[in-house]
Amino acid sequence: EAGVVQSPRYKIIEKKQPVAFWCNPISGHNTLYWYRQNLGQGPELLIRYENEEAVDDSQLPKDRFSAERLKGVDSTLKIQPAELGDSAVYLCASSLDLGGGPDGGRAYNEQFFGPGTRLTVL
Amino acid sequence: AQKVTQAQTEISVVEKEDVTLDCVYETRDTTYYLFWYKQPPSGELVFLIRRNSFDEQNEISGRYSWNFQKSTSSFNFTITASQVVDSAVYFCALSEAQTGANNLFFGTGTRLTVIP
């Protein structure tokens, strides 16, 4: 079974330029996540999709970042315009969310991560 | 608010030594999940283990073992007889059932180098 696919693997751009990252989740996975990982840090969630719906985008800098997941499969994350501080690795993950869980909360479903896109903004 | 602390930034051990990676967490939720992920140089995060807050039983998987202690809010990871292939960055993470069990909060990671 193919894992989470991301492209490109590396991207170097000048500041103020636009950039887009693409993610293809594991087949059948209904939940898709975009994380940003700064150098020397752990990943931080940017946005989570359940099918086509963005259910948590509270950490997405909406002035310059946008994302979409058309048809509930592939997803694109865009930055326009890019700033020096956007240099990071952008990770995509997917999971099969079956819902339910103790105390009325949502049960965890294992997230599978892609290799990431390393963005360098000059 | 939730928080995960991995105080060890970098650890170096000689091959075949045992090594323990520390993880301390903070949460107000009574139902939560703890994880360890491995990130080799290739960059892909590899899932190692998940524990939920109701299960404090320690776990062993081959050379890996995990010690979950709610009394000290710790979830430590031990590699026995380390190998060069264990060299990677290891992340501890937390998610909370009420705020979104699928929203992972990661620590800053511990870079493990195993010297041959």
Interface residues (C-beta under 8 A of the other chain):
Chain A: G3 T31 Y33 G40 Q41 G42 P43 E44 L45 R48 D56 V89 L91 A93 S95 D97 G101 P102 D103 G104 G105 R106 A107 Y108 N109 E110 Q111 F112 F113 G114 P115 G116 R118
Chain B: V4 D29 T30 T31 Y33 Y37 S42 G43 E44 L45 V46 F47 R50 N52 F54 F91 A93 S95 E96 A97 Q98 G100 A101 N102 N103 L104 F106 G107 T108 G109
